[in-house]
């Protein structure tokens, strides 16, 4: 009898997994902590890319969560405003020098932190 393996999971199977809020928060914290240490330029680029990916994951998740709430729900409206701001920040170009890259990464980190907070406030798993 030939060995059989399970078919690969399709993308729809993984769409229901909640975002890893803890990891996202730690990534944002690297830039926002009052006692944050300087981050080498190559790590700023890498972490900036990670923050962009986290924002891209959180925006549709939060938007889907708000669709389950009444149209006049205030936390939902605040969360949607945050998703719009985060989309704007995704369009920021970091520049070629270290201060420019750090500035954009810090703005992205603020959006990740805010989106994580909205995710939890809307009832997402923490």
C-alpha positions in Angstrom: 0.0 0.0 0.0 1.5 3.4 -1.0 2.2 6.0 1.6 -0.3 8.8 1.6 0.2 12.2 3.0 -2.3 14.8 3.8 -2.9 17.4 1.1 -1.3 20.8 1.7 -3.5 23.2 3.6 -4.9 25.8 1.3 -4.9 29.5 2.0 -8.5 29.4 3.2 -7.6 27.0 6.0 -5.1 29.6 7.5 -7.3 32.6 7.1 -9.1 32.0 10.4 -6.0 32.0 12.5 -5.8 35.1 14.7 -2.9 37.4 14.4 0.0 36.9 16.7 -0.6 40.0 18.8 2.1 39.2 21.3 4.8 39.1 18.6 3.5 42.2 16.9 3.5 44.1 20.2 7.1 43.0 20.8 8.2 44.2 17.4 6.5 47.6 17.9 8.0 47.8 21.4 11.5 47.7 20.0 10.9 51.1 18.5 8.6 52.7 21.0 9.9 51.7 24.4 11.2 54.6 26.5 14.4 52.7 27.2 14.7 51.4 23.6 18.3 50.9 22.5 19.6 52.1 19.2 18.7 49.7 16.4 21.3 49.0 13.7 20.2 50.3 10.2 20.0 46.8 8.7 17.7 45.7 11.5 15.6 48.8 11.1 15.0 47.8 7.5 14.1 44.2 8.5 11.9 45.2 11.3 10.2 47.9 9.2 9.3 45.2 6.7 7.9 43.1 9.4 5.9 46.0 10.7 4.5 46.6 7.2 3.5 42.9 7.0 1.8 43.0 10.4 -0.2 46.1 9.4 -1.2 44.4 6.2 -2.4 41.4 8.2 -4.2 43.5 10.9 -6.1 45.9 8.7 -8.4 43.3 7.0 -8.8 41.4 10.3 -10.0 44.4 12.1 -12.2 45.5 9.2 -13.8 42.1 9.3 -14.4 42.3 13.0 -16.1 45.7 12.7 -18.5 44.4 10.1 -19.9 42.2 12.9 -20.8 45.2 15.0 -23.6 47.8 14.8 -22.9 50.7 12.4 -23.0 53.2 15.3 -20.5 51.3 17.5 -17.9 53.8 18.7 -15.0 51.3 19.3 -15.6 50.0 15.8 -15.5 53.6 14.3 -12.3 54.3 16.1 -10.8 51.0 14.9 -11.7 51.9 11.3 -10.1 55.3 11.6 -7.0 53.6 12.8 -7.0 51.2 9.8 -7.2 54.3 7.5 -4.3 55.9 9.2 -2.3 52.7 9.0 -3.0 52.4 5.3 -1.6 55.9 4.9 1.5 55.0 6.8 2.1 52.0 4.6 2.6 54.5 1.8 5.4 56.3 3.6 8.8 55.9 1.9 11.6 55.4 4.4 14.3 57.3 2.6 18.0 56.3 2.3 19.5 57.6 5.5 19.2 56.1 8.9 17.1 58.8 10.6 14.6 58.7 7.8 14.3 54.9 8.0 13.9 55.1 11.8 11.2 57.8 11.6 9.1 55.7 9.2 9.7 52.6 11.3 8.5 54.4 14.4 5.3 55.5 12.7 4.7 52.0 11.5 5.3 50.7 15.0 2.7 53.2 16.4 0.2 51.9 13.9 0.9 48.2 14.8 0.5 49.0 18.5 -2.7 50.9 17.9 -4.1 48.1 15.6 -3.2 45.5 18.2 -5.0 47.5 20.9 -8.1 47.8 18.6 -8.0 44.1 17.8 -8.1 43.3 21.6 -10.8 46.0 22.3 -13.0 44.5 19.6 -12.9 41.1 21.3 -10.0 39.5 19.5 -7.9 36.9 21.4 -5.0 38.3 23.2 
